Amino acid sequence: MSTPNSLNGQRVIIIGGGSGIGLAAAKQASGLGAEIVLAGRSPERLEQAKAAIPGAVSTAALDFRNEDEVKAFFEETGEFDHLVVTAGELKHGSGKLADLDTASSREQFESRFWGPYLAVRYGSPLIRQSGSITLTSGFFGDKAIPGASVPSAVHGAIENLGRVLAFELAPLRVNVISPGYADTPLHDGLPPEQKQAWFDQTAPTLPVRRIASADDIAGGILFLIGNGYTTGLTLTVDGGARLV
Ligand SMILES: NC(=O)c1ccc[n+]([C@@H]2O[C@H](COP(=O)([O-])OP(=O)(O)OC[C@H]3O[C@@H](n4cnc5c(N)ncnc54)[C@H](OP(=O)(O)O)[C@@H]3O)[C@@H](O)[C@H]2O)c1
């Protein structure tokens, strides 16, 4: 997969860049010369992330579910080139629809659909026309897994949002990255031994026989940023998980 040779002189804003896939994308983009803005809720997490990236990095504390905060954030940022939204969390319930707590299901849409929606709503007018937006879904959007109706619906919604925005915001490019299972802090809600057991059990079932690193997925994001002929695309980087 080709990635851009240089992002010199370009500004990349990564909402969710304080850890995991967003942080890996920030490191890769910084390595190509980009100036990085990391946004997320925890200032401490953002400062740690900033310290791990050589090059020009600034941070902003932001809860992207809050419209006023998102609006104020983009009023401050000025023009930039690429918006990457990886923010999301995994604390919500899953299970058969009849057993789900409705508030928890709604909250999944708040953070994983309405957050990205707000980021695009207020961020896109500031993106230079040669730039791009990359949103994040997940391979559940491609697969009917009993018990995962709400995450599947969220991912499908994001992927369709991306497709339509590729027309509405053209010539700005809009794409979606769809990760498979990746070893990131997203799964730190599980006790370490339980997380490891789940990874050990899952990896051999995948065609690539391993769980993704954050860098594996970030490579897909850098491809979408750098390839000027991609738009309206959902790029699944899942080691074949959707086939299993
Ligand atoms: N890892 C996987 O296996 C996997 C699989 C499929 C899809 N995905 C998706 O990929 C995306 C990135 O996940 P990841 O693995 O990189 O997880 P991660 O390491 O937990 O990163 C998510 C980041 O989002 C930030 N965040 C969460 N809620 C936020 C909010 N309301 N406002 C602003 N920032 C917020 C978090 O920081 P704060 O808590 O400080 O805000 C965190 O830095 C997520 O959308 C996830 O659903 C991941």
The ligand as an SDF file (V2000), in Angstrom:
LIG
                    3D

 48 52  0  0  0  0  0  0  0  0999 V2000
   -8.8480   -1.3980   18.4560 N   0  0  0  0  0  0  0  0  0  0  0  0
   -9.7660   -2.1490   17.8640 C   0  0  0  0  0  0  0  0  0  0  0  0
   -9.7880   -3.3850   18.0000 O   0  0  0  0  0  0  0  0  0  0  0  0
  -10.8200   -1.5050   16.9990 C   0  0  0  0  0  0  0  0  0  0  0  0
  -11.6210   -2.3210   16.1750 C   0  0  0  0  0  0  0  0  0  0  0  0
  -12.5990   -1.7430   15.3840 C   0  0  0  0  0  0  0  0  0  0  0  0
  -12.8030   -0.3720   15.4350 C   0  0  0  0  0  0  0  0  0  0  0  0
  -12.0200    0.3990   16.2420 N   0  0  0  0  0  0  0  0  0  0  0  0
  -12.2980    1.8330   16.3020 C   0  0  0  0  0  0  0  0  0  0  0  0
  -11.0950    2.5350   16.0510 O   0  0  0  0  0  0  0  0  0  0  0  0
  -11.1370    3.7930   16.7380 C   0  0  0  0  0  0  0  0  0  0  0  0
   -9.8240    4.0240   17.4600 C   0  0  0  0  0  0  0  0  0  0  0  0
   -9.7180    3.0350   18.4440 O   0  0  0  0  0  0  0  0  0  0  0  0
   -8.3380    2.7280   19.1830 P   0  0  0  0  0  0  0  0  0  0  0  0
   -8.1910    1.2770   19.1170 O   0  0  0  0  0  0  0  0  0  0  0  0
   -7.2780    3.6280   18.7030 O   0  0  0  0  0  0  0  0  0  0  0  0
   -8.7690    3.1030   20.6770 O   0  0  0  0  0  0  0  0  0  0  0  0
   -8.0810    4.0020   21.8050 P   0  0  0  0  0  0  0  0  0  0  0  0
   -6.6320    3.7250   21.9140 O   0  0  0  0  0  0  0  0  0  0  0  0
   -8.9350    3.8330   23.0240 O   0  0  0  0  0  0  0  0  0  0  0  0
   -8.2390    5.4790   21.2350 O   0  0  0  0  0  0  0  0  0  0  0  0
   -9.4380    6.1680   21.2470 C   0  0  0  0  0  0  0  0  0  0  0  0
   -9.1260    7.6180   21.5930 C   0  0  0  0  0  0  0  0  0  0  0  0
  -10.3490    8.3470   21.5040 O   0  0  0  0  0  0  0  0  0  0  0  0
  -10.3730    9.3140   22.5370 C   0  0  0  0  0  0  0  0  0  0  0  0
  -11.7800    9.5860   22.8440 N   0  0  0  0  0  0  0  0  0  0  0  0
  -12.7080    8.7010   23.2800 C   0  0  0  0  0  0  0  0  0  0  0  0
  -13.8780    9.3210   23.4740 N   0  0  0  0  0  0  0  0  0  0  0  0
  -13.6860   10.6280   23.1110 C   0  0  0  0  0  0  0  0  0  0  0  0
  -14.5290   11.7580   23.1020 C   0  0  0  0  0  0  0  0  0  0  0  0
  -15.8140   11.6880   23.4960 N   0  0  0  0  0  0  0  0  0  0  0  0
  -14.0200   12.9430   22.6720 N   0  0  0  0  0  0  0  0  0  0  0  0
  -12.7210   13.0200   22.2720 C   0  0  0  0  0  0  0  0  0  0  0  0
  -11.8620   11.9820   22.2780 N   0  0  0  0  0  0  0  0  0  0  0  0
  -12.3520   10.7980   22.7050 C   0  0  0  0  0  0  0  0  0  0  0  0
   -9.6510    8.6470   23.7110 C   0  0  0  0  0  0  0  0  0  0  0  0
   -9.0160    9.5880   24.5700 O   0  0  0  0  0  0  0  0  0  0  0  0
   -9.7620   10.2110   25.8460 P   0  0  0  0  0  0  0  0  0  0  0  0
  -10.3540    9.0520   26.6030 O   0  0  0  0  0  0  0  0  0  0  0  0
   -8.6880   10.9550   26.5710 O   0  0  0  0  0  0  0  0  0  0  0  0
  -10.8050   11.1230   25.2940 O   0  0  0  0  0  0  0  0  0  0  0  0
   -8.5850    7.8150   23.0060 C   0  0  0  0  0  0  0  0  0  0  0  0
   -7.3470    8.4950   22.9210 O   0  0  0  0  0  0  0  0  0  0  0  0
  -12.3600    3.7460   17.6720 C   0  0  0  0  0  0  0  0  0  0  0  0
  -13.4060    4.4890   17.0680 O   0  0  0  0  0  0  0  0  0  0  0  0
  -12.7210    2.2840   17.6900 C   0  0  0  0  0  0  0  0  0  0  0  0
  -14.0980    2.0680   17.8850 O   0  0  0  0  0  0  0  0  0  0  0  0
  -11.0310   -0.1250   17.0010 C   0  0  0  0  0  0  0  0  0  0  0  0
  1  2  1  0
  2  3  2  0
  2  4  1  0
  4  5  1  0
  4 48  2  0
  5  6  2  0
  6  7  1  0
  7  8  2  0
  8  9  1  0
  8 48  1  0
  9 10  1  0
  9 46  1  0
 10 11  1  0
 11 12  1  0
 11 44  1  0
 12 13  1  0
 13 14  1  0
 14 15  2  0
 14 16  1  0
 14 17  1  0
 17 18  1  0
 18 19  2  0
 18 20  1  0
 18 21  1  0
 21 22  1  0
 22 23  1  0
 23 24  1  0
 23 42  1  0
 24 25  1  0
 25 26  1  0
 25 36  1  0
 26 27  1  0
 26 35  1  0
 27 28  2  0
 28 29  1  0
 29 30  1  0
 29 35  2  0
 30 31  1  0
 30 32  2  0
 32 33  1  0
 33 34  2  0
 34 35  1  0
 36 37  1  0
 36 42  1  0
 37 38  1  0
 38 39  2  0
 38 40  1  0
 38 41  1  0
 42 43  1  0
 44 45  1  0
 44 46  1  0
 46 47  1  0
M  CHG  2   8   1  16  -1
M  END
$$$$
